[in-house]
């Protein structure tokens, strides 16, 4: 049995180039933004809590007051 050969020839396309846009749906953009915001919020809150605990352990009252003021924005009701 003879081996078959396949030959491709490429020719330059002379027509107008089409640009395809793949736009992300609004729901996906919104949900991803909300997830990232929630992750940043929880991480920042944990960081401030850790720094407050460290300030309490060191007995640094001035630093504690600064951090507790910053922490109020995380727990307002």
N, C-alpha and C positions, 0 to 999 in steps of 0.2 A: 504494500500500500504506500502510495506517495505521500510525503509530508506536504501539508498545505501551508502556503505562505500568505500572509495578509500584509498588504502594503497600504499605508495611510499617506495621503498627500494633503498638506495644509495650505490653504490659500488665504491671503489677507482679505478681510471683509472690508469692502469699500463703502458700505452704507453708513447711515447715521447710527452713532453709538447710543445705546439705551442705558440709562442709569437706573438701577433698581434700588429702591429705598425699603429697608425692612424696619418699620417703625414698631417700637414696643408698645403694647396696649396700655391704656391709662390705668387699668386695674392692677397690672403688674408693677407699674411705676409707683403707684400709691402704696400698695402693700409692702414693697421692698423698702420704700422710704419710711413707712411706719415701723417696720422691723428694725431698721438701722437706728431710728430715733430711740426706740425702746432699749436697744442694746447700749447705746451711748448713755442714756439716762441711768440705767442700772449700774453701769461701770463707774460713772462719775459719782453716783451716790455711795457706792462701796468704797471708792477712793477717799471721799470726804470722811466717811465713818471711820476708816482705818487711820486717817490723819488725826481725827478727833480723839480716838483711843490712844494714839501715840502721844498726843499733847497732854492727855490726862495722866498717862503713865509718867511722863517727864515732869509734870507739875507746872507746865507753861500755861498760865492763865490767859495771857494776852493772845497767844496763838489759838487757844481753845475758843475764846470769844469771837475771833475772826472766822474760824471755821464753823462755829455754830450759827453765825449770821449767814454764811454761805449755804449752810444745810437747811435753813428755813425755807429757801426757795424750792426744795425738794419735797417738803411735807406740808405746804400750806393747804388750808381747807376753807 
